[in-house]
């Protein structure tokens, strides 16, 4: 049967003078996607800026759905911002979704348009 989805999300972020940035978020839902599922999501991210152009980051994610089980994941990444409004980065992530492991490697290139 289809039901209304209700929930709440709480997030907290802070930039420290030491170069660290933290962001965390917890979301909880009842009647997730109109079903009888309950769902909980947790995300935490820590980033550290080295000098003026390099950022190192790490992220932890947790998802718990009644009918689909638990997914947990971590990722680490690095980005470098060039003087010409271009950023290049790479990240490595791994997840465990109910015992099924998945590993991902990604790269990104951001080209800033305009000044």
Order of alpha helices (4+ residues) and beta strands (2+ residues): beta-beta-beta-beta-beta-beta-beta
